[in-house]
Amino acid sequence: MAEIAAAVQTLKLLADETRLRIIWNLLHGEHSVNALAEHLDMQPAAVSHHLAKLRLSGVVSTRRDGNHIYYSAHDDHVEALVQEALHHAEHLDAHPAHHQTGSVRST
């Protein structure tokens, strides 16, 4: 199924810690490469490499202002996926009852 293959590609793209951190920062507003590099404590060239992958996949978009390029989150579905993944991670230590295996919903 094409949908499964596309979902796998999206999850692979997000499985990288740096790209996940970039998207998380972009959920709070647009950033330049240098601002993201500062937030992530990384070199701008490394951040640019990850941003290129995210841009080519349609996850982020760009806006040029003179010599500066600003990146922003562009895909609402990926934004929601990232927010849910991070929300899920926050609950891993707490183990709330509604997150236990026995309460899985059937489709």
Secondary structure, 3 states (H helix, E strand, C coil): CHHHHHHHHHHHHHCCHHHHHHHHHHCCCCEEHHHHHHHHCCCHHHHHHHHHHHHHCCCEEEEEECCEEEEEECCHHHHHHHHHHHHHHHHCCCCCHHHCHHHCCCC
